[in-house]
Amino acid sequence: MVINIKKISDEKLEKISGGGIEWLGIGVGIATLIVFISGIIEGYTNPGRCN
């Protein structure tokens, strides 16, 4: 098995972008906040006993 490695210029390295993890993390954070706030509102409007 032969692996060819090419050296690329700094300009090409700066143009490389990747990963959508940032947007995924932001989306998960927003969804978590919405669920948490809705749980607080539900707790005030419909209180129940702890069994």
C-alpha positions, -999 to +999 in steps of 0.1 A: +000+000+000+015+033-011+003+066+004+011+098-015+015+129+006+015+163-011+027+195+004+002+223-001+006+260+003-005+281+032-031+297+010-048+264+003-046+255+040-065+286+050-093+279+025-099+244+040-130+244+062-146+215+078-169+202+106-203+213+115-199+206+151-202+242+160-238+245+146-247+211+161-236+223+196-255+256+193-286+237+182-284+213+211-278+241+235-309+260+223-330+228+224-318+221+259-327+256+271-362+254+256-369+220+272-356+233+306-377+264+305-408+245+294-403+221+323-401+250+348-433+265+333-451+231+335-440+227+371-456+260+381-488+255+361-493+218+369-476+210+402-475+173+412-465+154+443-432+135+444-440+098+448 
